[in-house]
Amino acid sequence: MIIFNFMLTVTILRREINNNEQFRTWFQEHKVFCIFIAFCSLGNLNILHVLNCKFNYMDIFDAKLSSTAEKKIIHASVISLIIGDIPRFYLLTYINLNSEFSAIPMTSLFLTLLVLFFGFFYRLYESMIRNYENPTIQELVISKKQFSEA
């Protein structure tokens, strides 16, 4: 999973730096923070949302991610749920049913169930509540440039 998250994190951030002028200028000012968040996202790709969460109206939390990048983060987190969390839940259920009671596997099973539960509802919230249908003017300009270059 770490390799999968690493590849997606690098791909998303690289495309944002290359195609999104607002993100590029933000990145120039906050390189260390962005690299730290990218490192933290190796465990969970949703951490990339910290870049544009606008926490306390601070500039460091106000990266202008494009809606395309946000969609990719959400889609990658769904893939991560399917590839990583669901098989882990299956294996822990199998281990707990076919062995004597042990606190560590049972706790791990419970925590994995919580991750699945909250992950499912978080992804449902992200896909329904956030407004991803309206691209920004900047995205339209970039898409037009890329179209004319191709």
GUSEPA-340157 format. One record per residue: residue in three letters; x, y, z of N, C-alpha, C, CB in turn. Coordinates in steps of 0.2 Angstrom, whole numbers, plus 5000, padded with zeros to 4 digits. Glycine has a CB too. Example, Ala and Ser with C-alpha at 12.3 -4.5 7.8 and 13.67 -1.06 7.14 Angstrom:
<rs>
Ala506649725039506249785039506649845039505749785045/Ser506449895035506849955036506450005039507049975029/
</rs>
This chain:
<rs>
Met500449945000500050005000500450065000499550005006/Ile501050065003501450125004501750144997502050115008/Ile501950094993502150104986501550134982502450044983/Phe500950104982500450134979500250204981499750094980/Asn500250224987500150294990500750334988500050294997/Phe501350314988501850354985501850374978502550314987/Met501650324974501550344967501050394965501450274963/Leu500450384969499950424968500050494971499250394971/Thr500350494976500550564979501050604975500850554986/Val501550574972501950604968501650624961502550554966/Thr501250584959500850594952500450654953500450534950/Ile500050654959499550714960499950774961499150694966/Leu500450774965500750844967501150864961501250834973/Arg501450814957501850834951501350874946502250774948/Arg500850844945500350874940500050934942499750824939/Glu499950944949499751014951500351064950499551004959/Ile500951044952501451094951501551114944502151064954/Asn501451064939501551074932500951114929501751014928/Asn500351104931499751124928499351184931499351074926/Asn499551194938499151234942499551294944498751204947/Glu499551354941499951404943499851434950499851464938/Gln499251434953499151454960499451404964498351454961/Phe499451334963499751284967500451294967499551214965/Arg500751304961501451314960501751374964501651324953/Thr501351424965501651484969501551464976501251554967/Trp501051434978500951414985501551364987500251384986/Phe501651314982502151264984502851304985502251214978/Gln503051354981503651384981503751414988503751444976/Glu503251434991503251464998503251415004502651514999/His502951355002502851305008503051235006502151305009/Lys503751235003503951175001504051125006504651184997/Val504351145012504451095017503851065020504851135023/Phe503251105021502651085023502351035018502151145025/Cys502351055012502051005007502450945007502151045000/Ile503050945007503450875007503350835014504250895007/Phe503250875019503050835025502350805025503050885031/Ile501850845022501150815021501250755016500750865018/Ala501650765011501750705006501950645009502150735000/Phe502450655014502750595017502250565022503350625022/Cys501850605025501250575029500750545025500950635033/Ser500650565019500150535015500350465013499950575009/Leu500950445014501150375012500650325016501850355014/Gly500450345022500050295026499250305024500050315033/Asn499050365022498350375020498350435016497950385027/Leu498150425010498150475005497650535006497950444998/Asn497150525010496750575012497050635016496150555016/Ile497650625018498050675022498250735017498650645025/Leu498250715011498350775006497850825006498350744999/His497250815009496750865010496950915015496050825012/Val497450905019497650955024497951015020498150925028/Leu498251005014498551055010498051115009498751025004/Asn497351095008496851145006496251145011496651134999/Cys496451135017495851135022495651195025496051085028/Lys496151245023495951315026495851325033495351345022/Phe496251285037496251285044496451355047496751225047/Asn496051385051496151445054496351505049496751435059/Tyr496151495043496251545038497051555037495851605039/Met497451505038498151515038498351505031498551465043/Asp498851535028499051525021499351465020499551585019/Ile499651435025500051365024499451315023500451355030/Phe498851325025498351275024497851295018497951255030/Asp498151335014497651355008497951345001497551435009/Ala498251285000498451274993497851264989498851204993/Lys497951294983497351294978497451224974497451354973/Leu497151174977497151114973496551114968497051044977/Ser496751084962496151084957495651034959496451074950/Ser495051044956494550994957494750924954493851014954/Thr495150924949495450864946495850824951495850874940/Ala496250864955496750834960496350804966497250884962/Glu495850844968495350824973495050754971494850874975/Lys494750754965494450694963494950634963494150704956/Lys495550644961496050594961496150564968496650614957/Ile496250614973496350594980495750554982496450654984/Ile495150574981494550534983494550464979493950564982/His494650464973494650394969495250354972494750404962/Ala495850374973496350334976496250314983497050384976/Ser495850354987495650324993495150274993495450384998/Val494750274988494250214987494650154985493750234982/Ile495150164981495550104978495950074984495950124973/Ser496150124988496550104994496150064999496850164998/Leu495450085000495050055004494849975001494350085004/Ile494749974995494649904992495249864992494449914985/Ile495849884991496449844990496749834997496949884986/Gly496749885002497049875008496549855014497449935010/Asp496049895015495649885021495249825021495349945022/Ile494849815016494449755015494749685016493949765009/Pro495349675012495649615013495949605020496249605008/Arg496149665023496449655030495849635035496649725033/Phe495249665034494649645038494549575037494049685036/Tyr494549545031494349475030494849435033494449465022/Leu495549445033496049405036495949405043496749435034/Leu495849465046495749465054495149435056495749545056/Thr494649435052494049395054494149325054493449415049/Tyr494549295048494749225048495149205054495049215041/Ile495649245055496049235061495749225067496649285062/Asn495249275069494849275075494349215076494549345076/Leu494149195070493649145070493949075071493149145064/Asn494549065068494849005068495448995074495148995062/Ser495449035079495949035084495649045091496549075082/Glu496049035096495749055102495749125103496249025108/Phe495349155108495349225109496049255111494849235115/Ser496149305108496749345109496649415109497349315105/Ala496849455113496649525114496949565107496949555120/Ile497549555105497849595100497449585093498549575099/Pro497349515091496949515085496249535085496949445082/Met495949535091495249555092495249635092494949535098/Thr495749665095495749735095495949765088496349765100/Ser496349725084496549745077495949735073497149705075/Leu495549685074494949675070494449735071494549605072/Phe494349755078493849805079494149875076493849815087/Leu494749885077495049945074494949955066495749965076/Thr495049895063494949885056494249895054495249825053/Leu493849875058493049885057492949955057492649845061/Leu493249995062493050065063493350105057493450085069/Val493950085054494250115049493850105043494950085047/Leu493550045042493150035036492450075037492949955035/Phe492150075042491550115044491650185042491350095051/Phe492150215046492250285045492450305038492750315050/Gly492850265035493150275028492550275023493650225026/Phe492150225024491550225019491150285020491150165021/Phe490950305026490550365027490950435025490250375034/Tyr491550435026491950495024491950495016492650485027/Arg492050445013492050445006491350465003492350375003/Leu490850435006490150455004490050525005489650415008/Tyr490350555011490250625012490650665007490550645019/Glu491250645005491650685000491350684993492350655000/Ser491050624991490750624985490150664984490650554983/Met489750664990489050694989489050774991488650664994/Ile489450794996489450854999489850904995489650855006/Arg490450884994490950934990490750944983491650904990/Asn490851004981490551024974491151014969490351104974/Tyr491150964966491750944961491550954954491950874962/Glu490850974953490650974946490851044942489850974946/Asn490951094946491151154943491951174943490851214947/Pro492251164937492951174937493051254937493251144930/Thr493651264940493851334940494051364933494451344945/Ile494151424933494351464927495051434925494251534927/Gln495451434930496151414929496151344926496551414936/Glu495751294928495751234925495551234918495351184929/Leu495051274916494851284909495451304905494251324909/Val495751354907496351384904496851334902496651454907/Ile497051294908497551244907497351194902497751214914/Ser496751174903496451124898496551144891495751104900/Lys496351214890496351234883497051244880496051304883/Lys497551264885498251264883498551194881498651294888/Gln498351144885498551074884498251044877498351034890/Phe497651064876497251044870497651074864496551064870/Ser497851144864498151174858498851144857498151244859/Glu499151124863499851094862499851024859500251094868/Ala499350994860499350924858499150914850498750884862/
</rs>
